Amino acid sequence: MPNPDSQDIYQLDYDSMAKVFIDQHRQMLMTCLDGLTEEEARANLVESKTTLLGLVKHATFVERVWFGEAATGRDRSQLGIAATPDSSFALKTTDTIESVQFDYALAVEESRQVLNDKTGDDVFQGNRRGSLPVRWVLLHMLRELAQHCGHADILREQILTSRKQ
């Protein structure tokens, strides 16, 4: 896929362009943990359950909800994911930067496989809301990933700033 900052992206159709931007945001979220210690990745800097490691774990949940549950109709327990978005941020003692990044990379690859032969006009039948066009799912994913990348930027800045003090 073309780099989102290159001129080539202007030549893509809408769905392909959305996929490029989704991939860029996936990569930004994946790399938010780079260079951090396990303690820093788990640091709880806000009132919610949101941590950098939890954000990436939640992104894995999101991938499997939209490209597992919605695409196939399999329920969350069958997919081995949390029952609710809120609980998807919860970290186990066995969760590490390496294990969470590995699981996220696997979920992203599974999502790409699901989308491989789909257009935005195709419909996922398995969502709790009912049938949804793939294009809606793509836009929702972009919105969700952009929001979480923003959260990650702020948390990472707080962590790196605290290192200097």
C-alpha positions in Angstrom: 0.0 0.0 0.0 1.2 3.5 -0.7 2.5 5.7 2.1 -0.3 8.1 3.3 2.1 11.0 2.9 2.9 10.2 -0.8 1.2 11.5 -3.9 0.2 8.0 -4.8 -2.6 7.9 -2.2 -4.5 10.6 -4.2 -4.9 8.1 -7.0 -6.6 5.4 -4.8 -10.2 4.7 -4.6 -12.0 5.7 -1.4 -12.0 2.3 0.3 -8.3 1.7 -0.4 -7.5 5.2 0.8 -9.3 4.4 4.1 -7.4 1.2 4.5 -4.1 3.1 4.1 -5.0 5.5 6.8 -6.2 2.7 9.1 -2.9 0.9 8.6 -1.0 4.1 9.5 -3.0 4.5 12.7 -2.5 0.9 13.6 1.3 1.4 13.2 1.2 4.5 15.3 -0.6 2.7 18.1 1.7 -0.3 17.8 4.8 1.8 18.2 3.5 3.9 21.2 5.1 1.2 23.4 8.5 1.4 21.7 11.4 2.1 24.1 9.2 1.9 27.3 9.7 -0.3 30.3 7.0 -2.7 31.3 6.2 -0.4 34.3 5.9 2.6 32.0 3.6 0.8 29.6 1.3 -0.2 32.6 1.5 3.3 34.2 -2.0 4.5 35.1 -1.8 8.2 34.6 -5.5 9.0 34.3 -8.6 8.2 36.4 -9.8 5.5 33.9 -8.3 2.1 33.2 -6.4 3.7 30.2 -2.8 2.8 30.0 -0.5 2.6 27.0 -0.4 -1.2 27.2 -4.2 -1.3 27.8 -4.8 0.9 24.7 -3.0 -1.6 22.5 -4.8 -4.5 24.2 -8.1 -2.7 23.6 -7.1 -2.1 19.9 -6.8 -5.9 19.6 -10.3 -6.2 21.0 -11.6 -3.6 18.5 -10.0 -5.5 15.5 -11.6 -8.7 16.6 -15.0 -7.1 17.2 -15.2 -5.5 13.8 -13.4 -8.0 11.7 -14.2 -11.1 13.7 -17.6 -10.7 15.4 -19.2 -8.3 12.8 -17.8 -10.2 9.8 -18.5 -13.7 11.0 -21.3 -13.5 13.6 -19.1 -15.4 16.1 -19.7 -14.1 19.6 -17.0 -12.6 21.7 -16.4 -15.6 23.9 -15.9 -17.7 20.7 -13.3 -15.2 19.6 -11.6 -15.2 23.0 -12.1 -11.5 23.7 -13.5 -9.5 26.5 -17.3 -9.2 26.8 -17.2 -5.3 26.9 -15.0 -2.5 25.6 -14.3 -1.4 29.1 -13.1 -4.8 30.2 -10.8 -5.0 27.2 -8.5 -2.5 28.8 -7.9 -4.8 31.8 -4.4 -6.1 32.0 -3.4 -9.6 33.2 -0.2 -10.1 35.1 1.0 -12.1 32.1 0.5 -9.2 29.6 3.8 -7.8 28.5 4.7 -5.3 25.8 5.9 -8.1 23.6 2.8 -10.3 24.2 0.3 -7.5 23.6 2.1 -6.2 20.5 2.2 -9.8 19.2 -1.5 -10.3 19.7 -2.3 -7.0 18.2 -0.2 -7.7 15.1 -1.9 -11.1 14.8 -5.4 -9.4 15.1 -4.4 -6.8 12.4 -3.3 -9.5 10.0 -6.5 -11.4 10.6 -8.5 -8.2 9.9 -6.5 -7.7 6.7 -7.4 -11.2 5.6 -11.1 -10.6 6.2 -10.9 -7.4 4.2 -8.8 -8.9 1.4 -11.7 -9.6 -1.0 -14.2 -7.0 0.3 -15.3 -3.7 -1.0 -16.9 -0.9 1.0 -20.3 -2.0 -0.5 -20.1 -5.4 1.0 -22.0 -6.0 4.2 -21.0 -7.6 7.5 -24.0 -9.4 8.9 -22.8 -10.3 12.4 -22.8 -7.0 14.3 -25.0 -6.6 17.4 -26.5 -3.5 15.7 -27.5 -5.5 12.6 -26.0 -5.5 9.2 -23.3 -2.9 8.5 -21.6 -1.9 5.2 -17.9 -2.6 5.3 -17.3 1.1 4.4 -19.0 2.1 7.7 -16.8 -0.4 9.6 -13.7 1.1 7.9 -14.7 4.6 8.9 -15.5 3.6 12.4 -12.1 1.8 12.7 -10.4 5.0 11.5 -12.3 7.1 14.0 -11.6 4.7 16.9 -7.9 4.3 16.1 -7.4 8.0 15.6 -9.0 8.6 19.0 -6.8 6.0 20.7 -3.6 7.3 19.0 -4.4 10.7 20.5 -4.7 9.1 23.9 -1.5 7.3 23.4 0.4 10.5 22.3 -0.7 12.2 25.5 0.1 9.3 27.8 3.5 8.7 26.1 4.3 12.4 26.5 3.5 12.3 30.2 5.8 9.2 30.6 8.7 10.7 28.7 8.4 14.0 30.5 8.4 12.2 33.9 11.7 10.5 32.9 13.3 14.0 32.6 12.3 15.1 36.1 
